[in-house]
């Protein structure tokens, strides 16, 4: 057991949680399915690239069923096509792609759109659609021909209305965030160059914006001239997150969860420095990544907090380092959030250390006083024979999805199923 982990020990740390955790933590039986992608071939891109970015449990199709979202084609440039999967995570396949479920591909209906990437889903109602689903909410990004901007989008409607050749914009909204910068000529606030909507739940979404182009801003959205916000789809507007004087210069929001008491909990990252090449080096499998780097770089620390979506005020904020390491060579970021019950939250994490990278699930406990535990449990995924796991992008109970770099250097996707019970039990004793 991690000696840095602050748990109740001795007689207070009783069976079955303690012994079960001790016996099973070291033998992670996470099953990784890769590639896990749609079979659709985008006619506008030749790039062999896919992305899986969001996952939720589907309560209408029985245990082990999910809705997943991502991109077919390219999620990093124009030409990508939105992808939605409804079904189980397994090694089967159909004519529509990986898994025994159904894939749906679509493009946004906006004028000049030449790329669609779906980040997060939310199931709104039961219905007669795939997986017994009625209405859904989807958020993501889109690109426009002739523009180097990235825009956000929101969709609310039925899955069977989505198509790669849309003729109607019903249910869709486009969004471009407003920055804190002022146009010296008009004195108006400048619009963001890059707008991201990452996660949606309970009627609100969260995202980030940047005024600077670049891959790091795309992936992490934390640094100079960036910001994080709550998106209100009814008003097609943003509510900037207000962190107060928490000691961090930059923040990102990647996950949002509506709790049973109608409050909202969010996850993402907090940092102070803007070191531009960290994540690129990690994806290039640089063995020295993290060596000599300060703690608060672009990756910074994983963040969990509560937020008021009406005012943007952030409370109960807590930050985490992978393996609860207080040293300067650990960079961590949370990519989403899931409530597992009994006060325990899961966050998919990506970490970079002086000895390499790690991805997996972090477990945190909400204490009786409403605050979050000062440390987390870290479930690190095993290596895959198909390549290097580059990120864990979203989690829903035992299921996770993320990005993988193959031996040839190309990008692919994975879906995974983990044994989480030992961690959920032990997380009850986090302080």
GIZIHU-V958911 format. One record per residue. N is the residue number from 1. RES is the residue in one letter. PSI is psi in whole degrees, -180 to 180 (* if undefined). OMEGA is omega in radians with two decimals (NA if undefined). NEAR is the number of other ideal C-beta (glycine too) atoms within 12 Angstrom. Layout:
N;RES;PSI;OMEGA;NEAR + N;RES;PSI;OMEGA;NEAR
//
This chain:
1;X;141;-3.13;26 + 2;X;120;-3.10;23 + 3;X;-17;3.11;11 + 4;X;-9;-3.06;20 + 5;X;126;-3.12;30 + 6;X;98;3.12;20 + 7;X;156;2.96;31 + 8;X;125;-3.06;19 + 9;X;-176;3.08;15 + 10;X;-140;-3.04;9 + 11;X;-19;-3.13;8 + 12;X;-20;-3.10;13 + 13;X;87;-2.93;24 + 14;X;166;2.92;18 + 15;X;152;0.08;14 + 16;X;-11;-3.01;17 + 17;X;-48;-3.04;29 + 18;X;-53;-3.07;25 + 19;X;-39;3.11;16 + 20;X;-44;3.14;22 + 21;X;-43;-3.13;34 + 22;X;-39;-3.05;19 + 23;X;-28;-2.98;18 + 24;X;-18;-3.07;25 + 25;X;-40;-3.05;30 + 26;X;-7;-3.11;15 + 27;X;63;-3.11;15 + 28;X;123;-3.11;25 + 29;X;37;3.10;19 + 30;X;129;3.09;32 + 31;X;125;-3.09;22 + 32;X;126;3.13;35 + 33;X;117;-3.10;33 + 34;X;145;-0.17;35 + 35;X;149;3.07;34 + 36;X;99;-2.97;45 + 37;X;164;3.04;38 + 38;X;152;3.08;39 + 39;X;-2;-3.12;22 + 40;X;137;3.08;31 + 41;X;117;-3.12;20 + 42;X;130;3.14;33 + 43;X;-8;-3.05;15 + 44;X;2;3.11;24 + 45;X;145;3.09;26 + 46;X;4;-3.11;12 + 47;X;132;3.11;24 + 48;X;76;-3.04;20 + 49;X;135;3.04;33 + 50;X;164;3.07;48 + 51;X;139;2.93;46 + 52;X;125;-2.94;56 + 53;X;-16;-3.10;48 + 54;X;146;3.12;51 + 55;X;141;3.03;48 + 56;X;152;3.01;44 + 57;X;137;3.03;32 + 58;X;106;-3.06;37 + 59;X;-5;-3.02;22 + 60;X;5;-3.08;25 + 61;X;17;3.12;25 + 62;X;163;-3.09;14 + 63;X;141;3.11;15 + 64;X;11;3.11;21 + 65;X;144;-3.03;31 + 66;X;163;2.86;45 + 67;X;130;-3.12;46 + 68;X;151;-3.12;55 + 69;X;153;3.13;51 + 70;X;-146;-3.02;51 + 71;X;138;3.00;46 + 72;X;127;-3.14;46 + 73;X;-86;3.10;37 + 74;X;124;3.08;31 + 75;X;-5;-3.05;44 + 76;X;-6;-3.14;28 + 77;X;-179;-3.14;26 + 78;X;152;3.05;31 + 79;X;-12;3.14;29 + 80;X;157;3.12;41 + 81;X;134;-3.13;45 + 82;X;147;-3.12;51 + 83;X;138;3.07;50 + 84;X;133;3.09;52 + 85;X;136;3.09;51 + 86;X;116;3.13;39 + 87;X;-160;-3.11;34 + 88;X;157;2.99;31 + 89;X;115;3.13;38 + 90;X;180;-3.09;23 + 91;X;9;3.12;18 + 92;X;175;3.05;17 + 93;X;156;3.07;22 + 94;X;-178;3.13;18 + 95;X;-19;-3.13;13 + 96;X;-11;3.09;24 + 97;X;-162;-3.10;33 + 98;X;155;3.11;36 + 99;X;167;-3.13;39 + 100;X;2;-3.12;25 + 101;X;-155;-3.04;33 + 102;X;135;3.04;34 + 103;X;141;3.05;38 + 104;X;127;3.08;38 + 105;X;146;-3.13;35 + 106;X;161;3.01;41 + 107;X;151;3.06;39 + 108;X;154;-3.02;40 + 109;X;15;-3.04;27 + 110;X;148;-3.11;28 + 111;X;130;3.09;16 + 112;X;2;-3.09;18 + 113;X;131;3.09;35 + 114;X;18;3.09;29 + 115;X;138;3.14;39 + 116;X;132;3.09;49 + 117;X;125;-3.08;50 + 118;X;123;-3.06;54 + 119;X;-51;-3.02;53 + 120;X;145;3.08;51 + 121;X;161;2.94;47 + 122;X;132;3.10;39 + 123;X;124;-3.05;39 + 124;X;-29;-3.07;29 + 125;X;161;3.00;19 + 126;X;152;3.13;16 + 127;X;-163;-3.08;22 + 128;X;11;3.13;14 + 129;X;-175;3.12;27 + 130;X;135;3.12;29 + 131;X;18;-3.11;36 + 132;X;20;-3.08;22 + 133;X;139;3.04;37 + 134;X;-95;-3.12;23 + 135;X;148;3.06;23 + 136;X;163;2.91;42 + 137;X;134;3.12;43 + 138;X;142;3.04;50 + 139;X;157;3.13;46 + 140;X;-153;-3.12;48 + 141;X;161;3.03;50 + 142;X;156;3.12;46 + 143;X;155;-3.05;39 + 144;X;134;3.12;23 + 145;X;132;3.13;16 + 146;X;-1;3.14;11 + 147;X;143;3.06;21 + 148;X;14;3.07;17 + 149;X;159;2.95;30 + 150;X;129;-3.10;45 + 151;X;156;3.04;38 + 152;X;158;3.03;47 + 153;X;155;3.04;44 + 154;X;136;3.07;43 + 155;X;135;3.00;46 + 156;X;122;-3.12;29 + 157;X;-161;-3.10;29 + 158;X;150;3.14;26 + 159;X;-34;-3.08;40 + 160;X;-1;3.06;21 + 161;X;-7;-3.13;26 + 162;X;138;-3.08;36 + 163;X;157;3.10;26 + 164;X;-12;3.11;26 + 165;X;69;-3.04;15 + 166;X;142;3.06;26 + 167;X;-7;-3.14;10 + 168;X;144;3.12;16 + 169;X;11;-3.10;19 + 170;X;130;3.11;15 + 171;X;-14;-3.08;26 + 172;X;143;2.99;34 + 173;X;136;3.03;31 + 174;X;148;-3.09;31 + 175;X;134;3.02;35 + 176;X;121;-3.06;32 + 177;X;155;3.04;43 + 178;X;133;-3.12;26 + 179;X;180;3.09;28 + 180;X;-5;-3.10;22 + 181;X;150;-3.09;23 + 182;X;132;3.03;14 + 183;X;120;-3.09;14 + 184;X;-21;-3.11;9 + 185;X;-43;-3.07;7 + 186;X;-14;-3.07;10 + 187;X;12;3.05;9 + 188;X;157;3.06;12 + 189;X;139;-3.11;20 + 190;X;147;3.04;23 + 191;X;150;-3.11;26 + 192;X;147;3.04;36 + 193;X;-44;-3.13;28 + 194;X;123;3.13;37 + 195;X;129;-3.11;42 + 196;X;137;2.94;46 + 197;X;114;-2.94;53 + 198;X;-38;-2.96;51 + 199;X;146;-3.14;53 + 200;X;138;3.10;48 + 201;X;137;3.03;42 + 202;X;33;3.05;30 + 203;X;-4;3.11;23 + 204;X;157;3.05;41 + 205;X;164;3.02;52 + 206;X;153;3.14;52 + 207;X;-171;-3.11;48 + 208;X;158;3.05;48 + 209;X;161;3.09;45 + 210;X;149;3.04;39 + 211;X;-5;-3.11;30 + 212;X;136;3.08;26 + 213;X;166;3.05;20 + 214;X;156;-3.04;27 + 215;X;-39;-3.12;26 + 216;X;-42;3.10;35 + 217;X;-34;3.10;33 + 218;X;-43;-3.00;35 + 219;X;-38;-3.00;36 + 220;X;-32;3.10;47 + 221;X;38;3.14;49 + 222;X;123;3.13;47 + 223;X;-165;-3.09;41 + 224;X;136;3.09;24 + 225;X;36;3.05;25 + 226;X;167;3.13;41 + 227;X;164;3.11;41 + 228;X;154;-2.99;49 + 229;X;163;2.93;42 + 230;X;137;3.11;41 + 231;X;130;3.10;45 + 232;X;106;-3.07;26 + 233;X;-27;-3.14;35 + 234;X;-37;-3.13;16 + 235;X;-2;-3.08;16 + 236;X;51;-3.04;21 + 237;X;167;-3.11;23 + 238;X;151;2.99;36 + 239;X;108;-3.07;30 + 240;X;137;3.10;31 + 241;X;136;-3.10;42 + 242;X;103;-3.01;24 + 243;X;-13;-3.08;31 + 244;X;-164;-3.12;17 + 245;X;78;-3.06;9 + 246;X;0;3.10;24 + 247;X;4;3.14;16 + 248;X;141;-3.11;28 + 249;X;-32;-3.04;24 + 250;X;143;3.13;38 + 251;X;152;3.02;46 + 252;X;148;3.08;46 + 253;X;120;-3.10;56 + 254;X;-18;-3.11;47 + 255;X;147;3.06;54 + 256;X;141;-3.14;49 + 257;X;129;3.06;42 + 258;X;120;-3.12;30 + 259;X;167;-3.12;24 + 260;X;-28;3.13;12 + 261;X;14;3.08;13 + 262;X;14;2.95;16 + 263;X;171;-3.08;25 + 264;X;137;3.07;39 + 265;X;140;-3.05;45 + 266;X;163;3.08;53 + 267;X;162;3.14;50 + 268;X;-126;-3.10;52 + 269;X;162;3.07;49 + 270;X;136;-3.10;42 + 271;X;169;3.14;40 + 272;X;-30;-3.10;26 + 273;X;166;3.12;26 + 274;X;75;3.13;28 + 275;X;110;-2.85;30 + 276;X;-20;-2.94;23 + 277;X;7;-3.04;25 + 278;X;-55;-3.03;42 + 279;X;-37;3.11;39 + 280;X;-44;3.12;24 + 281;X;-38;3.11;27 + 282;X;-45;3.13;38 + 283;X;-27;3.07;30 + 284;X;5;3.11;18 + 285;X;40;3.07;21 + 286;X;117;-3.06;21 + 287;X;-20;-3.13;16 + 288;X;9;-3.08;20 + 289;X;135;3.14;32 + 290;X;-21;-3.10;34 + 291;X;124;3.07;20 + 292;X;6;-3.10;14 + 293;X;146;3.09;30 + 294;X;155;-3.12;22 + 295;X;-47;-3.01;32 + 296;X;67;3.04;31 + 297;X;-163;-3.07;37 + 298;X;-44;3.09;45 + 299;X;-47;3.09;54 + 300;X;-128;-3.09;44 + 301;X;149;3.03;45 + 302;X;143;-3.05;52 + 303;X;138;2.93;48 + 304;X;142;-3.08;47 + 305;X;168;2.96;47 + 306;X;152;-3.14;33 + 307;X;143;2.98;42 + 308;X;112;-3.06;21 + 309;X;-16;3.14;38 + 310;X;-40;-3.10;18 + 311;X;-20;-3.07;18 + 312;X;3;-3.09;30 + 313;X;126;-3.13;23 + 314;X;132;3.12;37 + 315;X;168;3.08;24 + 316;X;31;-3.07;29 + 317;X;137;3.07;34 + 318;X;142;3.13;35 + 319;X;156;-3.00;41 + 320;X;145;2.95;44 + 321;X;144;3.09;39 + 322;X;133;-3.09;44 + 323;X;21;3.13;29 + 324;X;35;-3.11;32 + 325;X;117;-3.14;29 + 326;X;-1;-3.07;17 + 327;X;176;-3.03;21 + 328;X;1;-3.07;21 + 329;X;25;3.13;27 + 330;X;121;3.11;39 + 331;X;131;-2.99;44 + 332;X;145;3.05;49 + 333;X;138;3.06;53 + 334;X;136;-3.06;56 + 335;X;-4;-3.12;49 + 336;X;-169;-3.11;52 + 337;X;148;3.11;49 + 338;X;135;3.09;42 + 339;X;121;-3.06;36 + 340;X;-1;-3.14;33 + 341;X;163;3.12;20 + 342;X;33;3.08;19 + 343;X;3;-3.06;26 + 344;X;130;3.06;35 + 345;X;145;3.02;45 + 346;X;143;3.03;46 + 347;X;126;3.03;53 + 348;X;132;-3.08;49 + 349;X;154;2.95;50 + 350;X;131;-3.07;47 + 351;X;149;3.04;46 + 352;X;129;3.12;42 + 353;X;176;-3.14;31 + 354;X;-18;-3.13;23 + 355;X;5;3.13;18 + 356;X;-158;-3.09;26 + 357;X;166;3.10;41 + 358;X;146;3.03;38 + 359;X;155;3.13;45 + 360;X;-149;-3.09;41 + 361;X;130;3.01;51 + 362;X;139;3.14;53 + 363;X;128;-3.14;49 + 364;X;151;-3.07;42 + 365;X;132;2.98;39 + 366;X;123;-3.08;30 + 367;X;171;-3.09;22 + 368;X;-27;-3.14;11 + 369;X;4;3.11;11 + 370;X;-17;3.11;19 + 371;X;167;3.08;20 + 372;X;151;3.13;36 + 373;X;147;-3.11;34 + 374;X;-17;3.09;22 + 375;X;169;-3.12;33 + 376;X;161;2.91;45 + 377;X;140;-3.04;42 + 378;X;114;3.05;41 + 379;X;108;-3.09;42 + 380;X;129;-3.12;31 + 381;X;147;3.08;39 + 382;X;164;3.09;23 + 383;X;156;3.14;23 + 384;X;138;3.09;28 + 385;X;-14;-3.11;13 + 386;X;-10;-3.11;22 + 387;X;-163;-3.10;25 + 388;X;126;3.06;36 + 389;X;117;-3.04;41 + 390;X;-26;-3.11;40 + 391;X;155;2.88;43 + 392;X;113;-2.93;49 + 393;X;-24;-3.11;49 + 394;X;151;-3.10;52 + 395;X;147;3.05;51 + 396;X;90;-3.08;46 + 397;X;-122;-3.14;34 + 398;X;-8;-3.03;31 + 399;X;137;3.07;46 + 400;X;158;3.04;49 + 401;X;152;-3.13;53 + 402;X;-165;-3.07;47 + 403;X;149;-3.14;43 + 404;X;142;3.05;42 + 405;X;121;-3.10;30 + 406;X;170;3.13;24 + 407;X;-28;3.13;14 + 408;X;-6;3.12;12 + 409;X;1;3.13;16 + 410;X;162;3.13;22 + 411;X;143;3.05;34 + 412;X;-174;-3.10;37 + 413;X;160;3.00;48 + 414;X;153;2.92;47 + 415;X;145;-3.06;48 + 416;X;157;3.04;44 + 417;X;128;-3.07;31 + 418;X;157;2.95;37 + 419;X;109;-3.02;27 + 420;X;-10;-2.98;36 + 421;X;-39;3.13;26 + 422;X;-41;-3.13;30 + 423;X;-42;3.12;39 + 424;X;-39;3.13;34 + 425;X;-47;-3.10;32 + 426;X;-29;-3.12;39 + 427;X;-20;3.09;40 + 428;X;-19;-3.06;33 + 429;X;9;3.08;30 + 430;X;142;3.08;37 + 431;X;*;NA;24
//
